[in-house]
Amino acid sequence: MSPSDATSSEGAILRAGDVSIDALRGRTIVVLGYGNQGRAHALNLRDSGLTVVVGGRAGSEKLALATRDGFEALPLSEAAARADLAIVSIPDQAQPAAWAKWIEDALPKHAVVGFVHGFAIRFGFIVPRADLGVVLVAPKGPGTTVRARYEEGLGIPALFAIERENAPRTARAFALAWGAGIGCARSGLIETTFAAEAESDLFGEQAVLCGGLLALVHESYALLVEAGYPPEVAYIECCHEVKQVADLLYARGPDGMRRAISDTAEFGAFVAEKALVDEHLRATLRALLADVRSGAFARRFMKDHDAGHPEFTSWRRAASGHPIEGASARVRGLMPWLKDA
């Protein structure tokens, strides 16, 4: 796709006083998909006084949930035909087929289509019609948090991007109104690109948030057990206590986290960082990023999905059978309140 011809200032942060929902007043917003993000966006936009219709697979449980929540809920193609702004909140792997089968041809001319993740656009799995405006609003947190913060009168930061302006030049205005309507402008809307959002998101998940974290947990747990420590002790030290430190890191940043832990822990953190971070680690991280940026990871992910996800299923089964899971169940069983977490 061609880059946006809209005014862009990557890295600029817009807040509630800089944007308004007015561009979407009197318009129809269609939320396609009613999962974790879709439901939060639909509810927040409606509570902001905007007109929202939900689209989903005919007869699906999610469409029934949208009806129970009081929305006009329609099959995907019927909903898309009503859209001034169509928000695609279908899972990445299901988007291309749904787009081709039900969404693209149904969208009115010059409508704006919005995505909550840049994956399908960045890696070419969806190439929208030339007349459509194409935008992104990606809250940096799960839908449950987007909804909870909105109800508290707050918001969480979101990235936004304009891939393509439409002829009526409503794409940018709709994106900003969307970000304001879900409450994210209360915190901050950070301007970026589809490529930057998709690539950084995939890399962060792999290197730190999911892949890197779980790799350290698994390997450290296994080493302690091998050295003769009780599995429950190993689990508490290498997995259970992650949340306590992560909460500090989340709330205070790296320096604030270091200042909140003991001197012994901080000294050990410096020792371990110097030991772990070497050219091999840097090379591994560079390779992960290159794999994402080249599109190779996205192609493998979609190929595995299209084949019935045999590799994914195999990996998931092996991970679920890791010895740490037994210790996890026993330790979590000591804390019944975690069942409600």
C-alpha positions as CSV (number, residue, x, y, z in Angstrom):
1,M,0.0,0.0,0.0
2,S,1.1,3.6,-0.6
3,P,2.1,5.6,2.5
4,S,-0.4,7.9,4.0
5,D,-0.6,11.3,2.3
6,A,-2.1,12.7,5.6
7,T,-0.2,15.1,7.8
8,S,1.9,12.8,10.0
9,S,4.2,13.4,12.9
10,E,5.5,10.1,14.1
11,G,6.0,10.0,17.8
12,A,3.7,12.9,18.5
13,I,1.4,12.4,21.5
14,L,-2.1,13.8,21.4
15,R,-4.3,14.0,24.5
16,A,-8.0,14.6,25.2
17,G,-7.6,18.4,24.7
18,D,-6.1,17.9,21.3
19,V,-8.8,15.6,19.8
20,S,-12.6,15.2,19.8
21,I,-15.2,12.6,19.0
22,D,-17.2,15.1,16.9
23,A,-16.0,13.7,13.5
24,L,-18.0,10.5,14.3
25,R,-21.2,12.1,15.6
26,G,-24.0,11.1,13.4
27,R,-21.9,8.5,11.7
28,T,-22.2,4.7,11.9
29,I,-19.3,2.8,13.5
30,V,-19.3,-0.9,12.8
31,V,-17.2,-3.1,15.1
32,L,-16.4,-6.3,13.2
33,G,-15.6,-9.0,15.8
34,Y,-16.8,-9.0,19.4
35,G,-13.9,-10.5,21.3
36,N,-11.6,-9.0,23.9
37,Q,-10.8,-5.8,22.0
38,G,-14.0,-5.5,19.9
39,R,-16.4,-5.7,22.9
40,A,-14.4,-3.0,24.8
41,H,-14.3,-0.7,21.8
42,A,-18.0,-1.1,21.1
43,L,-19.1,-0.5,24.7
44,N,-16.8,2.5,25.1
45,L,-17.8,4.1,21.9
46,R,-21.5,3.7,22.7
47,D,-21.0,5.1,26.1
48,S,-19.3,8.1,24.5
49,G,-22.6,8.8,22.7
50,L,-21.7,7.4,19.3
51,T,-23.7,5.0,17.1
52,V,-22.3,1.5,17.1
53,V,-23.3,-1.6,15.2
54,V,-21.6,-5.0,15.8
55,G,-20.8,-7.5,13.0
56,G,-19.9,-11.1,13.4
57,R,-20.3,-14.6,12.0
58,A,-24.0,-15.4,11.6
59,G,-25.2,-17.5,14.5
60,S,-22.0,-17.1,16.5
61,E,-21.9,-16.9,20.3
62,K,-20.1,-13.6,20.1
63,L,-22.9,-12.1,18.0
64,A,-25.4,-13.4,20.5
65,L,-23.4,-11.7,23.3
66,A,-23.4,-8.4,21.4
67,T,-27.2,-8.7,21.2
68,R,-27.5,-9.3,24.9
69,D,-25.3,-6.2,25.4
70,G,-27.9,-4.2,23.6
71,F,-26.3,-3.7,20.3
72,E,-27.8,-4.1,16.8
73,A,-25.8,-7.2,15.8
74,L,-25.6,-8.3,12.2
75,P,-23.7,-10.8,10.0
76,L,-20.4,-9.4,8.9
77,S,-21.4,-8.4,5.4
78,E,-24.6,-6.7,6.5
79,A,-22.8,-4.8,9.2
80,A,-20.0,-3.7,6.9
81,A,-22.4,-2.3,4.4
82,R,-23.6,0.2,7.1
83,A,-20.1,1.5,8.0
84,D,-18.7,5.0,7.9
85,L,-15.9,3.6,10.1
86,A,-15.5,-0.2,10.1
87,I,-13.2,-1.4,13.0
88,V,-11.7,-4.9,12.2
89,S,-11.2,-6.6,15.6
90,I,-11.1,-10.2,14.2
91,P,-8.1,-12.3,15.2
92,D,-5.0,-11.8,12.9
93,Q,-5.1,-15.3,11.4
94,A,-8.9,-15.1,10.5
95,Q,-8.8,-11.6,9.1
96,P,-7.8,-12.3,5.4
97,A,-10.5,-14.9,4.8
98,A,-13.2,-12.8,6.5
99,W,-12.1,-9.7,4.6
100,A,-12.2,-11.4,1.2
101,K,-15.4,-13.3,1.8
102,W,-17.6,-10.8,3.7
103,I,-16.1,-7.4,4.4
104,E,-14.3,-5.7,1.5
105,D,-17.0,-5.8,-1.2
106,A,-19.7,-4.8,1.3
107,L,-18.0,-1.6,2.5
108,P,-19.4,1.6,1.1
109,K,-17.3,3.7,-1.2
110,H,-14.9,6.0,0.6
111,A,-15.5,4.3,4.0
112,V,-12.7,4.2,6.5
113,V,-11.5,0.8,7.7
114,G,-9.7,0.7,11.1
115,F,-7.5,-2.0,12.6
116,V,-6.5,-2.7,16.2
117,H,-3.2,-4.4,15.1
118,G,-1.1,-3.6,12.0
119,F,-0.3,-7.3,11.2
120,A,-2.6,-8.0,8.2
121,I,-1.8,-4.6,6.5
122,R,1.9,-4.5,7.2
123,F,2.6,-8.0,5.9
124,G,0.2,-7.8,2.9
125,F,-2.4,-10.3,3.9
126,I,-5.0,-7.6,3.3
127,V,-4.7,-5.0,0.6
128,P,-7.8,-2.8,0.9
129,R,-9.7,-1.2,-2.0
130,A,-8.1,2.0,-3.3
131,D,-11.0,4.2,-2.3
132,L,-10.9,3.2,1.4
133,G,-9.3,5.1,4.1
134,V,-7.1,2.9,6.2
135,V,-6.2,3.6,9.9
136,L,-5.0,2.0,13.1
137,V,-5.9,2.5,16.7
138,A,-4.0,0.0,18.9
139,P,-4.5,0.3,22.7
140,K,-1.5,-0.9,24.6
141,G,-3.3,-3.3,26.8
142,P,-6.1,-6.0,26.7
143,G,-9.7,-5.1,26.0
144,T,-10.6,-5.7,29.6
145,T,-8.2,-3.0,30.7
146,V,-9.4,-0.6,28.0
147,R,-13.0,-1.0,29.3
148,A,-12.1,-0.9,33.0
149,R,-10.0,2.3,32.7
150,Y,-12.8,3.9,30.7
151,E,-15.3,3.2,33.4
152,E,-13.0,4.7,35.9
153,G,-12.8,7.9,33.9
154,L,-9.3,7.1,32.8
155,G,-7.7,5.6,29.7
156,I,-4.6,3.7,28.5
157,P,-2.2,4.8,25.9
158,A,-2.8,3.8,22.3
159,L,-0.8,3.9,19.1
160,F,-2.5,5.4,16.0
161,A,-1.6,5.5,12.4
162,I,-3.0,6.7,9.1
163,E,-1.9,4.3,6.3
164,R,-4.1,6.0,3.7
165,E,-6.4,9.0,3.6
166,N,-9.6,8.7,1.6
167,A,-11.0,11.2,-0.9
168,P,-13.4,12.9,1.6
169,R,-10.3,13.2,3.9
170,T,-12.2,11.7,6.9
171,A,-9.7,9.0,7.7
172,R,-7.5,10.9,10.1
173,A,-10.4,12.6,11.8
174,F,-12.2,9.3,12.3
175,A,-9.1,7.7,13.8
176,L,-8.6,10.4,16.3
177,A,-12.3,10.4,17.2
178,W,-12.1,6.6,17.6
179,G,-9.1,7.0,20.0
180,A,-11.0,9.6,21.9
181,G,-14.2,7.6,22.0
182,I,-12.6,4.6,23.6
183,G,-11.0,6.7,26.2
184,C,-7.4,6.3,25.1
185,A,-6.9,10.1,24.4
186,R,-7.4,10.6,28.2
187,S,-4.0,9.0,28.5
188,G,-2.3,9.7,25.2
189,L,-2.6,8.8,21.5
190,I,0.9,8.2,20.1
191,E,1.3,8.6,16.3
192,T,3.2,5.9,14.5
193,T,2.9,3.7,11.4
194,F,1.4,0.3,10.7
195,A,4.9,-1.1,10.2
196,A,6.3,0.3,13.4
197,E,3.3,-0.9,15.5
198,A,3.2,-4.4,14.0
199,E,7.0,-5.0,14.0
200,S,7.6,-3.7,17.5
201,D,4.6,-5.6,18.9
202,L,5.7,-8.9,17.5
203,F,9.3,-8.4,18.5
204,G,8.3,-7.4,22.1
205,E,6.1,-10.4,22.5
206,Q,8.9,-12.7,21.3
207,A,11.9,-11.2,22.9
208,V,10.5,-10.1,26.3
209,L,6.9,-10.3,27.2
210,C,6.1,-13.9,26.3
211,G,9.0,-15.7,24.6
212,G,11.9,-14.3,26.6
213,L,10.1,-14.3,29.9
214,L,8.9,-17.9,29.6
215,A,12.3,-19.1,28.4
216,L,14.0,-17.7,31.5
217,V,11.3,-19.0,33.8
218,H,11.5,-22.6,32.3
219,E,15.3,-22.8,32.2
220,S,15.8,-21.3,35.6
221,Y,13.2,-23.5,37.2
222,A,14.7,-26.6,35.5
223,L,18.2,-25.7,36.7
224,L,17.1,-25.3,40.4
225,V,15.2,-28.6,40.4
226,E,18.2,-30.3,38.8
227,A,20.4,-28.8,41.5
228,G,18.2,-30.4,44.1
229,Y,15.8,-27.6,45.2
230,P,12.1,-28.5,45.8
231,P,10.0,-27.9,42.7
232,E,7.6,-25.7,44.7
233,V,10.5,-23.5,45.9
234,A,11.9,-23.3,42.4
235,Y,8.5,-22.3,41.0
236,I,7.9,-19.5,43.6
237,E,11.4,-18.0,43.0
238,C,11.4,-18.3,39.2
239,C,7.8,-17.8,38.2
240,H,5.3,-16.8,41.0
241,E,7.3,-13.8,42.1
242,V,7.6,-12.4,38.6
243,K,4.4,-10.4,39.1
244,Q,5.7,-8.6,42.1
245,V,8.7,-7.3,40.2
246,A,6.7,-6.7,37.0
247,D,4.2,-4.6,38.8
248,L,7.0,-2.4,40.2
249,L,8.5,-2.2,36.7
250,Y,5.1,-1.3,35.2
251,A,4.3,1.4,37.8
252,R,7.8,2.9,38.4
253,G,10.0,2.1,35.4
254,P,13.4,0.4,35.5
255,D,15.1,2.8,37.9
256,G,12.1,3.0,40.2
257,M,11.9,-0.8,40.3
258,R,15.5,-1.1,41.3
259,R,15.1,1.4,44.0
260,A,12.1,-0.5,45.4
261,I,13.9,-3.9,45.8
262,S,16.5,-4.9,48.3
263,D,20.1,-3.9,47.8
264,T,20.9,-7.6,47.6
265,A,18.4,-8.1,44.7
266,E,19.6,-4.9,43.0
267,F,23.3,-6.0,43.2
268,G,22.4,-9.4,41.9
269,A,20.4,-7.8,39.0
270,F,23.6,-6.0,37.9
271,V,25.6,-9.2,38.2
272,A,23.2,-11.2,36.1
273,E,22.7,-8.6,33.5
274,K,26.4,-8.4,32.9
275,A,26.6,-12.2,32.7
276,L,23.5,-12.7,30.5
277,V,23.9,-9.9,28.0
278,D,26.6,-10.8,25.5
279,E,27.1,-10.7,21.8
280,H,25.3,-14.0,21.4
281,L,22.2,-12.6,23.1
282,R,22.4,-9.4,21.0
283,A,22.7,-11.5,17.8
284,T,19.7,-13.6,18.8
285,L,17.6,-10.5,19.4
286,R,18.8,-9.0,16.1
287,A,17.8,-12.3,14.3
288,L,14.3,-12.2,16.0
289,L,13.8,-8.6,14.8
290,A,15.0,-9.4,11.3
291,D,12.7,-12.4,11.1
292,V,9.7,-10.1,12.0
293,R,10.7,-7.2,9.8
294,S,11.3,-9.4,6.7
295,G,7.8,-10.9,7.0
296,A,9.1,-14.4,7.4
297,F,7.6,-14.9,10.8
298,A,4.2,-13.7,9.6
299,R,4.3,-16.0,6.6
300,R,5.2,-19.0,8.8
301,F,2.4,-18.2,11.2
302,M,-0.2,-17.9,8.5
303,K,1.1,-21.0,6.7
304,D,0.8,-23.0,9.9
305,H,-2.7,-21.7,10.5
306,D,-3.8,-22.5,7.0
307,A,-2.5,-26.0,7.4
308,G,-4.5,-26.6,10.6
309,H,-1.7,-25.2,12.8
310,P,0.2,-28.5,13.3
311,E,3.5,-26.8,14.5
312,F,1.6,-24.5,16.9
313,T,-0.4,-27.4,18.3
314,S,2.8,-29.5,18.8
315,W,4.6,-26.7,20.6
316,R,1.6,-25.9,22.8
317,R,1.2,-29.6,23.7
318,A,4.9,-29.9,24.6
319,A,4.8,-26.6,26.7
320,S,1.7,-27.8,28.6
321,G,3.5,-31.0,29.5
322,H,6.5,-29.2,31.0
323,P,7.3,-30.3,34.6
324,I,6.9,-26.8,35.8
325,E,3.1,-27.2,35.4
326,G,2.8,-29.6,38.2
327,A,4.6,-27.3,40.6
328,S,2.5,-24.4,39.3
329,A,-0.8,-26.2,40.1
330,R,0.4,-27.1,43.6
331,V,1.6,-23.6,44.5
332,R,-1.4,-21.9,43.0
333,G,-3.6,-24.3,45.0
334,L,-2.3,-22.6,48.1
335,M,-3.8,-19.3,47.0
336,P,-7.5,-19.9,46.0
337,W,-8.0,-16.3,45.3
338,L,-6.0,-16.7,42.1
339,K,-8.9,-18.5,40.6
340,D,-10.6,-15.2,40.3
341,A,-7.6,-13.3,38.9
